[in-house]
Amino acid sequence: MIDYIKILQDQLDSMAKQTVQSLPTLVIALFVLCVTWGLARFAVTIAGWLTRKTPMRENLKQLVETLVRLAIWIFGLLLAATISMPGLTPASLFAGLGVGTLAIGFAFQDIFENFLAGVLIMIRDKVDVGATIECQNITGRVERFTLRETYIRAPSNELMIVPNSMLFKNPMKVVTDSPQRRFELVVAVTNDSDLDQASATIRKAVESVEQIDKTKPVEVFAQEFKPGEVDFLVRWWSSSRKRDLILKDEIVRRVKHALDTAEIELPGAPTPPAAPAKGELWPPSGTMPHRSAFIRHGSPDEPCRRRSRRCQCRRSTIAPAAPIPGPVRGRIPIRRSGA
C-alpha cells in the first residue's frame, strides 16, 4: 500500500532543504536590488546636476533622468535574476528577453508607439511647455509632456489629454513660435463704391490701432468680385498673443466706423425705397406686404380702401394710377378715383 503521507513529507523536506540552500543567493539578490535602488537615485542626481548646467529644456531633462533610471534598473534586475537562479545564464536570459520583448511589443504596440513619439517630440526644439499649438481639430497651450501623452489646455480652459503619436504623425502648427504674427480680415463693400477711397479708408482705420506692429505696413488688396459686392483682403502684423480676439474686435469696429463716416455702403445694408412717380403702382411688384392684390392708394381726402390690419400703405398719399383693363388672375384691377 502506498504511503501518501510519507511521500508528501519527503517532498516538503526536499523543498525546505532547497529553500535553506538558496537563502544565501536570495539574500545576495535582495542586496543587489537595494544597491540598484541606491545607484539609480545617485545616477539620477548626477544626471540632474549635469543637465542643469546645460541650456536644455525642462521636459528633456526629465527624459534624460527617466532613461538613466530605467537603464540602471534593467541591469540590476537582470543581475539579481542571474544570482538567485544559478541555472540561468546571461545568454539564455537575453534570449528569453528577446522573445518576451517581441511578444510584449505586439501586445502593447500603441503604448510603445506613444512612448517613442513622446521621446521624439521632447527632442524637438520648437515644441515646449507653454507653446500654443494647432493639430487636427485641437488648439491650445501645452501644459505638460509625458512619455505617453501630452496635456493641452484649450482656450475654453478645458484640459485635453492627447496621445503623443497623434501629435507626431500629423502636421502641427506652433502658433507662438515667433513673437510676431500676421492676421487677416475680409471686408466687403458694394459694387458702386469707389474702390480707391474704400482701400484708403480701410488702411487708415487699421493703422490707427496702437497694438499693431508699426514697423510693417498694412496691406489692403481688392481680392474678388461677388454678386453685388467687392471683397478686400486686409493684412496686418501684431506681436499680441493673448489679446488676438480683442485686437481683431477693435479693428473691425474702427473699419466699420470709418466706412460709415466716408459714406461707403456695406453689402446687405438696408436702403430706403425710392419715391414712386405719379400713376406708378405702389408698392412695386415683389415688395407688397400682402400677396392677395394690388392696393390703390387714396388721396389725403380718400384713404386706402383696403381695411386689412396687415396693410402698411394706409398713410400713403400717392395719386391713383391709371386703370388696368380686364381682370388679372390672382389680383384686383386698379380702379380710377371716384369710380
Steps between C-alpha positions, in 0.01 A plus 500: 500500500637842403571726793383839368578678823864391491537610134354841585736540795799413284399762243457767765835412654667526160340838431602632840856379446519670161360820649760502776772433247380790279473749786852639450435563131161660578663727756768595249234566233308719745820685582558553127152654467568735792828604341318550169246727671771711660707509183197610297429789739864606495518478119181706461643764734823515299305517173284783638809689614660464156188598306446810712832633372382471139239713316267201481124522525329375814308218331821379332677497839222281639538269202874456564440426870229245414719318248795486746278359774346246261837376370642446851190314619502268198866412561438446874198275446688284250792465740272410793319238289831339399619483865175362642469232229844343442378295205406816316790620284520849349477352148174317572371805689558733207355245255184470707491876541506544122206263445310659788567849370361402159182363655460801728564729204206355306276509808586860597566645157307823563675561834846463350400711200390784728819457706730537200288787364528675836878464496522648149262786585706593805811512283340756268616856558183678391252327730529578869282541806301822469488498118167537323452234232238396244475137388199350323201648688698566819613850598645598835802564721733213593508450878699180540676229301519140616645194331153385392273804474491878481282732710355793301291782648235620252404870469173412676709383801430133435781248544560264209718189537638411157705189410851589390471295182223730374716811542797326338323356194288803403616847390526736796484880493695675777311828531735664752826406328558862395404804711348665191206362305308613194123527523245524221151646465260509203302824455229526233358818343230549241577503127415868457756607761824678412758224547795738540317695768389181675855360498647819642228521767554141614879543511476818703258340746726199560811716536328703773501197734795526739546127568605408146865484390583840353826376345312299237248654261128430499403326175159546335428307178186490287456124499199394292160594361182357645135568416441856612832543684879513477716331765814659646766289672652692793830384656686634801771382740474490876715377787196429713448142612230501765299797364441375147120509518495836679732654240296364209180627660644851526617494138159386373327777695735770371470383140120500524496849653741634236292358212181645646668840540618492137146398391625176347222244507548144619320211327166412651440843653132604473434777246189720508258444205486765232192721490259380227392726218141604441291216368754232595378184670588502868642292660693366199465136407689266736504745794131500596422427865216271387476279195125507438469820292650826378399786725354823359616775728262781570553870516527693828118534489437140399701238693595156380193281449667184629406456864739221583710554811802361317491775242793735553397744228211690662697816560623529144393809306598376155264607225292218350628318199337450164257208477616161384246361250372155559535273802840366597517152643569509869490881516238773533508752213574859592204735466486871439439731793134577549392215272 
